[in-house]
């Protein structure tokens, strides 16, 4: 797999590489995911001689023979379905070499049947806090990152000066930026109906599995983590106000092919019942999202 999809930047200049992570080009992420899924089903059960089973996990560990990130691999399997080249390679390997097939190339839907039920059991549901919540954000697009923003809505009964937005790097679980909603970076607009909208344009990590926490403070002490969201996987915070808390994945995501006018945001008829969706070419920073009404449950 390493020879087929080189990881070093010199051999593969279209990879995403920094000091903490490597991500393959978008067009082969599904290939990588299905290769790891194949390894998991071949070597994940009943290994002889007490050899540990290979597993997929959102907390991978060499010692425990856990590979991942599972949530990212599931997304890669969806956004990069098997190509003609990958299917032909699967045929050749079966016919000429191993005499077996990678079932996830033939049936990529098997991945969700095997692993998605684990995701649904272990992760809490994400419900909108009726006092304050992250409402929309944009973090990735084709070419140079542009128009990245975070939008927060707070009720008039909430002291917004006590709210903080804390951004977390999923590669190490550590926060990389903290902002008060009272900071000048936030543009504030009264929406009526007892709510105000706070919008800040700022650089965001491109994923996978980066996150943001909305917290309420009293003096210098955190009294409540109002919300801890992530995209492209879950994050367990290693420091800051969300320390030791696992994020809730919004389950929608942007890619390097997204437009600077795309965003991820909430939509729905009632507060508390909003759902995350991807707005393609319809980002609305500083305004309510398409299909969104502010009616308390």
SULKA-V290202 format. One record per pair of residues at least 12 apart in sequence whose C-alpha atoms are under 10 Angstrom apart, sorted by sequence separation. I is the first residue (numbers start at 1). GAP is how many residues later the second one is. D is the distance in whole Angstrom. If there is no record, write none. Layout:
# SULKA-V290202
i: <I	I>
gap: <GAP	GAP>
d: <D	D>
This chain:
# SULKA-V290202
i: <12	13	14	41	42	43	44	52	53	54	55	56	57	58	89	90	137	138	165	166	167	186	187	188	213	214	215	234	235	236	252	264	265	266	267	9	12	40	41	52	53	54	55	56	57	58	90	136	137	138	152	165	166	185	186	187	213	214	215	234	235	251	252	264	265	266	8	40	41	51	52	56	57	58	87	91	136	137	164	165	166	185	186	187	213	214	228	233	234	235	250	263	264	265	7	9	39	40	41	55	56	57	58	87	90	91	135	136	137	150	164	165	185	186	212	213	214	227	233	234	250	263	264	7	8	39	40	57	89	90	134	135	136	163	164	165	182	184	185	186	212	213	225	226	230	231	233	234	250	262	263	264	7	37	39	56	88	134	135	136	163	164	181	183	185	211	212	213	224	225	228	229	230	231	232	233	234	262	263	274	275	6	7	36	37	87	133	134	135	162	163	164	181	211	212	222	223	224	225	228	229	230	231	232	233	261	262	263	264	265	274	5	36	37	86	87	133	134	135	161	162	163	164	181	210	211	212	222	228	229	230	231	232	233	261	262	263	264	265	274	5	36	86	132	133	134	160	161	162	209	210	211	221	222	225	227	228	229	230	231	232	233	260	261	262	263	265	274	44	132	133	160	161	179	209	210	211	227	228	229	230	231	232	259	260	261	262	263	267	268	271	44	82	83	131	132	133	159	160	161	208	209	210	211	230	231	232	258	259	260	261	262	263	266	267	268	269	270	271	272	273	5	81	82	130	131	132	159	207	208	209	210	211	212	230	231	232	253	258	259	260	261	265	266	267	268	269	270	271	272	273	5	81	82	130	131	132	207	208	209	210	211	213	217	252	253	254	259	261	265	266	267	268	269	270	271	272	273	82	129	130	131	132	206	207	208	209	210	211	212	216	250	251	252	253	254	264	265	266	267	268	269	270	271	272	5	40	81	82	131	132	177	206	207	208	209	211	215	250	251	252	254	263	266	267	268	269	270	271	5	40	77	81	131	132	154	177	208	209	213	214	215	249	250	251	265	267	268	269	270	4	39	77	81	131	132	176	213	214	269	131	152	176	213	1	2	37	78	212	1	36	37	77	78	132	134	36	77	37	78	181	231	1	36	74	77	78	152	156	171	178	180	213	1	33	74	77	151	153	155	169	170	175	177	178	179	180	211	212	33	37	150	151	152	153	154	155	156	160	168	169	170	171	173	174	175	176	178	180	211	212	33	36	37	74	75	151	153	154	155	156	157	158	167	168	169	170	171	173	174	175	180	210	211	73	74	153	155	156	157	158	160	167	169	170	171	172	173	175	209	211	33	34	155	156	169	170	171	210	211	33	34	37	154	155	156	169	170	209	32	33	74	154	155	168	169	170	31	33	34	74	153	154	155	168	169	170	29	30	33	34	153	154	167	168	169	29	30	32	33	71	152	153	154	167	168	209	30	31	32	33	70	71	152	153	166	167	168	208	29	30	31	70	151	152	153	166	167	207	29	30	33	34	151	152	165	166	167	206	207	208	28	29	30	32	34	71	150	151	152	165	166	206	207	27	28	29	30	31	70	150	151	164	165	166	206	26	29	30	31	149	150	151	164	165	206	28	29	30	31	149	150	163	164	165	27	28	29	30	31	148	149	150	163	164	26	27	28	30	148	149	150	162	163	164	26	27	28	147	148	149	150	162	163	27	28	31	146	147	148	149	161	162	163	27	30	146	147	148	160	161	162	146	148	159	160	161	162	28	57	145	158	159	162	164	56	145	163	42	162	168	170	41	58	145	163	164	167	168	169	170	173	174	41	135	137	150	152	163	164	165	166	167	168	170	173	174	175	178	38	39	132	134	135	136	137	138	139	140	163	165	167	170	172	173	174	175	38	131	132	133	134	135	137	138	139	140	170	171	172	173	174	175	176	37	38	132	134	138	139	140	141	170	172	173	174	175	37	38	138	139	140	169	170	172	173	174	175	35	37	38	137	139	140	168	170	172	173	175	34	35	36	138	139	168	169	170	174	175	34	35	168	169	173	174	34	35	168	173	33	34	37	139	168	173	168	31	37	38	41	167	173	30	31	34	37	166	168	30	166	166	34	37	164	30	33	37	134	134	133	134	133	132	133	132	132	201	200	199	200	198	199	197	198	199	197	198	196	197	196	197	134	139	133	134	132	133	134	131	132	133	134	191	190	191	129	189	190	191	128	129	187	188	189	128	187	195	127	186	194	126	193	126	192	193	126	191	193	123	145	142	144	147	148	140	141	142	143	146	147	148	150	139	140	141	142	143	145	146	147	148	149	150	151	138	139	140	141	142	143	145	146	147	148	150	138	139	140	141	142	143	144	147	139	140	141	142	143	140	141	142	139	140	141	138	140	141	126	127	138	139	141	124	126	138	140	141	123	124	125	126	138	139	140	123	124	125	126	138	139	123	124	125	137	138	139	123	137	138	136	137	138	136	137	135	136	137	135	136	134	135	136	134	135	75	133	151	152	153	151	152	153	72	73	150	151	153	72	147	149	150	151	71	72	148	149	151	71	128	147	69	135	69	130	131	136	138	130	135	136	137	138	128	129	130	136	128	129	130	136	127	128	129	127	128	138	126	127	128	137	126	127	128	136	137	138	126	127	136	137	21	126	136	20	21	126	135	136	20	21	58	135	136	19	20	135	136	135	136	135	76	75	74	75	72	73	74	71	72	73	71	72	71	72	69	70	71	69	70	130	69	130	130	130	58	59	58	59	75	79	58	59	75	58	71	75	71	23	23	21	16	26	26	25	26>
gap: <12	12	12	12	12	12	12	12	12	12	12	12	12	12	12	12	12	12	12	12	12	12	12	12	12	12	12	12	12	12	12	12	12	12	12	13	13	13	13	13	13	13	13	13	13	13	13	13	13	13	13	13	13	13	13	13	13	13	13	13	13	13	13	13	13	13	14	14	14	14	14	14	14	14	14	14	14	14	14	14	14	14	14	14	14	14	14	14	14	14	14	14	14	14	15	15	15	15	15	15	15	15	15	15	15	15	15	15	15	15	15	15	15	15	15	15	15	15	15	15	15	15	15	16	16	16	16	16	16	16	16	16	16	16	16	16	16	16	16	16	16	16	16	16	16	16	16	16	16	16	16	16	17	17	17	17	17	17	17	17	17	17	17	17	17	17	17	17	17	17	17	17	17	17	17	17	17	17	17	17	17	18	18	18	18	18	18	18	18	18	18	18	18	18	18	18	18	18	18	18	18	18	18	18	18	18	18	18	18	18	18	19	19	19	19	19	19	19	19	19	19	19	19	19	19	19	19	19	19	19	19	19	19	19	19	19	19	19	19	19	20	20	20	20	20	20	20	20	20	20	20	20	20	20	20	20	20	20	20	20	20	20	20	20	20	20	20	20	21	21	21	21	21	21	21	21	21	21	21	21	21	21	21	21	21	21	21	21	21	21	21	22	22	22	22	22	22	22	22	22	22	22	22	22	22	22	22	22	22	22	22	22	22	22	22	22	22	22	22	22	22	23	23	23	23	23	23	23	23	23	23	23	23	23	23	23	23	23	23	23	23	23	23	23	23	23	23	23	23	23	23	24	24	24	24	24	24	24	24	24	24	24	24	24	24	24	24	24	24	24	24	24	24	24	24	24	24	24	25	25	25	25	25	25	25	25	25	25	25	25	25	25	25	25	25	25	25	25	25	25	25	25	25	25	25	26	26	26	26	26	26	26	26	26	26	26	26	26	26	26	26	26	26	26	26	26	26	26	26	27	27	27	27	27	27	27	27	27	27	27	27	27	27	27	27	27	27	27	27	27	28	28	28	28	28	28	28	28	28	28	29	29	29	29	30	30	30	30	30	31	31	31	31	31	31	31	32	32	33	33	33	33	34	34	34	34	34	34	34	34	34	34	34	35	35	35	35	35	35	35	35	35	35	35	35	35	35	35	35	36	36	36	36	36	36	36	36	36	36	36	36	36	36	36	36	36	36	36	36	36	36	37	37	37	37	37	37	37	37	37	37	37	37	37	37	37	37	37	37	37	37	37	37	37	38	38	38	38	38	38	38	38	38	38	38	38	38	38	38	38	38	39	39	39	39	39	39	39	39	39	40	40	40	40	40	40	40	40	40	41	41	41	41	41	41	41	41	42	42	42	42	42	42	42	42	42	42	43	43	43	43	43	43	43	43	43	44	44	44	44	44	44	44	44	44	44	44	45	45	45	45	45	45	45	45	45	45	45	45	46	46	46	46	46	46	46	46	46	46	47	47	47	47	47	47	47	47	47	47	47	47	48	48	48	48	48	48	48	48	48	48	48	48	48	49	49	49	49	49	49	49	49	49	49	49	49	50	50	50	50	50	50	50	50	50	50	51	51	51	51	51	51	51	51	51	52	52	52	52	52	52	52	52	52	52	53	53	53	53	53	53	53	53	53	53	54	54	54	54	54	54	54	54	54	55	55	55	55	55	55	55	55	55	55	56	56	56	56	56	56	56	56	57	57	57	57	57	57	58	58	58	58	58	58	58	59	59	59	60	60	60	60	61	61	61	61	61	61	61	61	61	61	61	62	62	62	62	62	62	62	62	62	62	62	62	62	62	62	62	63	63	63	63	63	63	63	63	63	63	63	63	63	63	63	63	63	63	64	64	64	64	64	64	64	64	64	64	64	64	64	64	64	64	64	65	65	65	65	65	65	65	65	65	65	65	65	65	66	66	66	66	66	66	66	66	66	66	66	67	67	67	67	67	67	67	67	67	67	67	68	68	68	68	68	68	68	68	68	68	69	69	69	69	69	69	70	70	70	70	71	71	71	71	71	71	72	73	73	73	73	73	73	74	74	74	74	74	74	75	75	76	77	77	77	78	78	78	78	79	80	80	81	82	82	83	84	84	85	86	86	87	87	88	88	88	89	89	90	90	91	91	92	92	93	93	94	94	94	95	95	95	95	95	96	96	97	97	97	97	98	98	98	98	98	99	99	99	100	100	100	101	101	102	102	102	103	103	103	111	111	112	112	112	112	113	113	113	113	113	113	113	113	114	114	114	114	114	114	114	114	114	114	114	114	115	115	115	115	115	115	115	115	115	115	115	116	116	116	116	116	116	116	116	117	117	117	117	117	118	118	118	119	119	119	120	120	120	121	121	121	121	121	122	122	122	122	122	123	123	123	123	123	123	123	124	124	124	124	124	124	125	125	125	125	125	125	126	126	126	127	127	127	128	128	129	129	129	130	130	131	131	131	132	132	133	133	133	133	133	134	134	134	135	135	135	135	135	136	136	136	136	136	137	137	137	137	137	138	138	138	139	139	140	140	140	140	140	141	141	141	141	141	142	142	142	142	143	143	143	143	144	144	144	145	145	145	146	146	146	146	147	147	147	147	147	147	148	148	148	148	149	149	149	150	150	150	150	150	151	151	151	151	151	152	152	152	152	153	153	154	156	157	158	158	159	159	159	160	160	160	161	161	162	162	163	163	163	164	164	164	165	165	166	167	175	175	176	176	176	176	177	177	177	178	178	178	180	184	185	187	190	229	230	231	231>
d: <8	9	9	10	9	8	9	7	7	6	6	5	6	5	10	7	5	7	8	4	9	6	5	9	7	5	7	7	5	10	7	7	6	9	10	9	8	8	8	7	8	7	8	7	5	6	9	8	4	9	9	6	6	9	5	6	7	5	8	5	8	10	9	6	6	9	9	5	8	10	10	6	8	8	10	10	6	6	7	5	9	8	5	9	6	6	7	9	6	8	9	9	5	7	7	10	7	5	10	9	9	10	10	9	7	10	8	5	9	9	5	6	6	8	8	4	9	9	8	6	9	6	6	8	10	9	7	10	10	9	7	6	7	9	4	7	9	9	7	10	6	6	7	10	9	9	6	9	10	7	5	9	7	10	9	9	10	6	5	9	6	6	7	9	8	7	5	9	9	7	8	9	6	8	7	8	10	6	7	10	10	8	10	10	9	6	9	4	6	7	6	9	9	6	6	10	9	9	10	8	5	6	5	8	8	8	5	8	10	8	8	8	9	8	7	7	6	6	10	7	8	8	10	9	9	4	9	6	5	5	5	6	7	10	7	5	7	8	9	9	9	8	10	7	6	9	8	6	8	10	6	6	9	9	9	8	6	6	6	7	7	10	9	5	6	5	10	10	9	6	7	6	5	10	6	6	9	9	9	7	9	7	6	7	8	6	5	8	9	9	9	10	9	9	8	4	9	10	7	9	9	5	7	9	10	6	9	8	7	10	5	9	9	9	6	9	7	8	8	10	10	8	10	6	9	6	6	10	9	7	4	7	8	10	10	9	10	10	9	10	9	9	10	7	7	6	6	6	6	9	9	10	8	8	8	5	10	7	5	4	8	7	10	10	7	9	8	10	10	7	9	6	5	5	6	6	7	8	9	9	8	8	10	9	6	6	6	7	9	10	10	9	8	6	7	10	10	9	9	5	6	7	5	5	7	9	9	10	8	8	8	10	9	8	9	6	9	7	6	8	6	10	10	7	8	9	7	6	6	8	8	9	7	6	10	10	9	10	10	10	9	8	10	8	10	10	10	10	9	6	10	10	10	10	10	9	10	8	9	10	10	9	9	7	9	10	9	8	9	8	8	10	7	9	9	9	8	9	9	9	10	9	8	10	10	8	10	9	9	10	10	10	8	9	9	10	9	9	10	10	9	9	10	9	9	10	10	10	8	9	8	9	9	10	10	10	10	9	9	9	7	10	9	10	10	9	10	10	10	7	10	9	8	9	7	10	10	10	10	10	9	8	9	8	8	10	7	8	8	10	9	10	9	9	9	7	9	9	5	9	10	9	9	8	7	8	10	9	9	9	8	8	8	6	5	9	5	8	9	10	5	9	10	9	4	7	8	4	8	8	7	8	6	6	9	5	7	10	9	9	8	7	6	9	6	7	10	10	8	6	7	6	7	8	5	9	8	9	8	6	9	8	4	8	6	6	10	8	8	9	10	8	9	6	6	9	4	8	9	9	5	8	10	7	5	9	6	6	9	5	4	9	10	6	6	7	5	9	10	9	10	9	7	7	10	9	8	8	4	9	6	6	9	9	9	10	10	7	8	9	6	7	8	5	8	8	8	8	5	8	7	6	9	6	7	9	10	6	6	7	6	7	7	5	9	9	7	9	7	9	9	4	8	6	6	8	6	9	9	6	6	9	8	5	7	7	9	9	7	6	7	9	5	6	10	9	7	9	8	6	8	9	5	9	9	10	9	9	7	9	9	7	9	10	9	10	10	8	9	10	8	10	10	10	9	9	9	10	10	9	10	9	10	10	9	10	10	10	10	10	9	10	10	10	9	9	10	9	10	10	10	9	10	9	10	6	9	8	9	9	9	9	10	10	9	9	9	9	10	9	10	10	9	9	6	6	8	6	9	10	10	9	10	9	10	7	8	8	9	9	5	5	7	10	9	7	10	10	9	5	8	9	6	8	5	6	6	9	7	8	7	6	8	8	8	7	7	9	8	7	9	9	6	8	8	8	10	10	9	8	10	10	10	8	9	9	10	10	10	9	8	7	10	10	9	6	9	9	9	9	7	10	10	9	9	9	10	10	10	10	10	10	10	8	8	8	8	9	9	8	9	8	10	10	9	10	10	9	9	10	7	7	8	10	10	10	9	9	7	9	9	6	9	7	9	6	10	9	7	10	8	10	10	7	8	8	7	9	9	9	10	8	9	10	8	7	7	10	8	9	8	10	8	8	8	8	8	9	10	9	9	7	9	9	8	9	9	10	9	9	10	9	10	8	9	7	8	7	9	6	9	10	9	6	6	5	8	10	6	8	10	9	10	9	9	7	6	5	5	9	8	9	9	9	10	8	9	6	6	6	9	9	10	10	8	4	6	9	7	5	7	10	8	5	10	7	9	10	10	10	9	8	10	7	8	9	10	9	9	8	8	8	9	9	9	7	9	8	7	8	7	10	10	9	5	9	9	6	6	7	6	9	6	6	9	4	10	6	6	8	6	10	9	9	10	10	9	10	9	6	9	10	9	10	8	7	9	7	10	7	9	9	9	8	10	10	10	9	9	9	9	9	9	10	10	9	10	6	9	10	10	10	10	8	6	10	7	6	10	10	9	5	10	6	7	8	9	7	7	8	10	8	9	8	9	9	9	8	8	8	10	9	7	10	7	9	9	9	6	10	10	10	10	10	8	10	9	8	8	8	9	7	10	9	9	9	9	10	6	9	7	6	5	9	10	8	7	8	10	10	9	10	7	9	8	9	7	9	9	9	9	9	9	10	9	9	9	10	9	10	10	8	7	9	9>
